[in-house]
Amino acid sequence: MAVASRNRRAMSEPRAFRYIRCVRASLDRSSAAPAIVAAIALFSACTACAQPGASIAAASDLKFALDELATRFGQQTGNTVRVTYGSSGNFYRQIQQGAPFELFLSADEEYAGRLAKEGLAVDGGARYATGRIVLFVPKGSTVKADPALADLRAALHDGRLRRLAIANPEHAPYGRAARQALEHAGLWNALSARLVLGENVSQAAQFALSGSAQAGIFALSLALSPDFAGKGDTVLIPESWHEPLHQRAVLLRRASDAARAFYHFLQQPSAREVLARYGYALPGG
């Protein structure tokens, strides 16, 4: 009877709660605690996964653009989308583990492609944008913004630069691009001890904005948001200094009609205009 009771309870649980319970059980049996704890923290806080409406996993560089698009979509269709922002690499692992998302907007199309090859996505999806990275220097910083990173180099040597914020390159595509740009400039090894790593690119941007770092390298889309207007100097880093940030959306196997509608909405001219306003290059544009 106890087994039957547990089975009935499992069948009635929302998918998100079943996912959390399974991950917690894995924690008891695994030494991979950091990754599992991160997953538990995300989904314990993510009410979107357990509430009505299409559940979207989105790279955090999309925060401001996608908030605007989700509002428009809801006004036009009456459908609700609930967006969780984070790093693409972490989302990829969570979806592999059964996270109950319906649509994945990745900042690196490789993660989206892997999900398609693994049978977790409906198909190969669609590229929706290509991003850029910037050097941002907040007001009051003694570092100057220049596209060649010349003053960043000088500030490193004369002591003006104590901290530089980037996203964690291990799982955040914009962090990986920042690392590649610093390697191109010959600064990576010298700066590695002074890096402040954000769990995702949005957190890295907040580190720079708050003054926790004297400068930051992060997504142009975030630097163009209202939160950053008039609060510092921004320069584009040459796109030849890093691999292209091609971004791709894929519908996942559990995608609802609302998720599918939002996926197609993102490819319409009105949505593309919003993405372009936040500095993204558009496919076919």
N, C-alpha and C positions, 0 to 999 in steps of 0.2 A: 504493500500500500504506500509505503514511503517513497518507493521508486516511482510509482504512478503519480503521486502528488507532485514530485519534483518535475516529472515530464510535463504535467499540465501547466505548472508554473512557468516552465521554460517556453512553452508554446505561446503563453499569453504575454510574455515580456516583450516590450518594444525591442527592436533590433539593436538599438544603441546600447541598451542596458545589458543585453545578452553579450554584446561585444566587450563591454567593460568587464563583465564577470569572467569571461573567458581569458582576457588578458591578465586579470588579477590571478587567476588560477595558474597561468603560465609563469607569473612572477615567483610563485612558491616553488616552481620546479626548475627555474632557469637562473643562470648567473648573469644574463644580459639585462641586469636591472635598469641601467640608465635609459635605454631605449623604451623599455616597457613602462617605466614610470612616466616618461614623457607622453606616451600614448594614453595612459590612464588619466593624466592631468588634463590632456586636451579634451578627452571625451567625457570626463566627469563634469567639465565646465561647459560643454557644448550642448546646450538645450536644443539647438537646431536639429540635431540628429533624432530627437525624441518627440518633436512637435510636428504638427501638420505643415505642409509646404515642402517644396523640393529642396533637398539638402545638397548644397554646393560646397566643394573644397576648392579654394582659390589661392593661388600664390599671393603673398601679401603685398607685392608691388601693385596689385590691382585694387587695393583698398578703396581709394577715393573714386576712381573711375567706376568700379563695379557697384559701389553703394549707390551712385547716381543712376546707373543702368538698372539695378534691381528695383529702385523706386519707380522709374519710368515703366518698367515691365509690369509691375503691379497695378499701376494706374491704368495702363492700356488694356490689360487682360483680366484683371481681378485675381490673378494667381499670385501666390506668395513664394518667394525663394528665400531660403535662410542660408547665409554665406558664413563659412568658417574660414579664416585666413591663417596662413602659416607658410612653412617652407615646402617647396615641391618635393624634396627628397623625403621628408618626414611623412607627407601625405601618401606618397607612393608606397611606403612600407605599411602604413596604416590600412590602406585599401587592400593590400595583399593579405593583411591579417583579418579582413572582414569588416572594416569600418563602413557604416551604412550610408555612404555618399552615393549620389545619383549622377553627378556631373563633376568632372575634375578639370580645372583650368590651371595648367602647369606653366611655370616660367621656363621650363626646359622641355622641349618636345620629346626628348629621349625617354623621359619618365612616362609620358603618355603612350609612346610607342611600345614600351615594354608591357604596359597593362593590356594593350591590344594583343600583343603576341602571346600573353599568358591567358588570354580568354576572359579577362575581367572587364573588358570594354566591348561595346557593341561593334565598333570598327576602329579604324585608324584615326578618326576624328578630323579636325580642321585646324590649321594654323590661323590664329586670330590676330597676332601682333608680333612685332619684333621690338624688344626694349633696348634702352641705352643706359649707361651708367654715367654718373656725374661725380665731381668732387664738390662737396658742400662745406663751406666754412661759416660757422655761426657768427653773428654779431658779437664783437668783443674778443674774438680769437686773435691771437698774434700771427696766425698763419694766413697767408694770402692764397687765393684761388687762382691757379693758372693751368691751362690744359696740358702743359708739358710736365707738371708736377715739380717744377724747378724749386719753388719756394718750400714745398713739402720736404724736398731733399735738404735744403738749407736749414729749415727749422728742425729737422731731425738732428743735424750736426751741432747746431748752436743751442739746443735745449728748449726751443720754443714749443716743439711738439712733444707732448707727453703721452697722448693717447690718440689713436686713429680708429674710428668705428667702421666695421664692415660686417656683413652677414657671414655666418659660419660657412666657409667654402666646402665643408664636408657634405652638406646636404642642401644648401641654398644656392641656386644658380647665379644670383646676383653677387653672392659672396665669392663664388668661383671666378666670375668675371673680374671682380675687384682684385683678386689674387693674381690673375693673369696680367692685368694692367700693371700692377706693382712689379711683377716679375719682368715685364717688358721694360719698365723704367729702371730696372736694376735696384729696386728698393725693398723687395720682399724680405730678404734675409735680415736686413738691417732693421726693418720695422716689426718683424714678427713678435718681438717681446713687448711691443707697445700697442698691440692690437686689442681693441675691445670688440668681442664677437657677439653679434646679435643672433638670437635663435632663428630669426628670419630677417629679411631686408627692412621691414617696417620697424622692427626693434632697433636695428642698427641706425636707421635714420633718426629715431627718437634719441638715441645716445648722443648723436651729434647736435641735434636741435637743443637739447637740454644743457649742453655745455659739459657733459660727462667726458666728451672728447673734443679736441681742438679742431677736428675735421672729420669728415666721413665720406666714404665712397658708397653710393647706393643708387637706387633707381631714379631716373629722370622723372618718372610719373609721380613719385612722392614729392620730389623737389618742386614740381609744378602745382602741388595741391595748395588749398587755402591755408593749411596749417603752417606752411613754410614761407608764405608770401611776406616779403620785406624783413625776413629774420636772418638773412645771411647772404653770402655770395655763392653762386653756382656756376660751374663751367663743365661743359661736356668733355668727357675723356674720349680720345679718338677711338672709333669703333674698330680700327685695325689692330688695336692693342689687346683685344680679347676675342674669343670665339663669339659668333652671333648669338644673341639671346632670342632665339626663335621660340615662340610660346604657342602651345597647342591645347585645344579643348577636346576631351573625349567623354562621350556618354558611357556610363557604367551599366552593367547588366541589369541592375534594379531600377533603372531610370523610369520615372513616372512621365505621364503626358506633360505635366508642368515643366519638368526638367528638360524634356525634348523641345518644348516650345521656347524655353529660355535659350537653349543652345542655338536654335535657328534665329532667335531675336538678336543674338550677338553678332550675327553675320549680316544684319540689315544696315542700310546706309546711315540711319539715325544713330545706331549703336557705334558704328565705325567712326562717326564724327566725334563722338565722345572720347573714344580711345585715342584718336589723333590729337585731340585737344590736350590730352595728358602726355603727349610726346612720343606715342608709339608709332612706328612705321607699320603700315598695313599691307597685308598680302594683296598683290594685284593693284596696289595704289601707286 
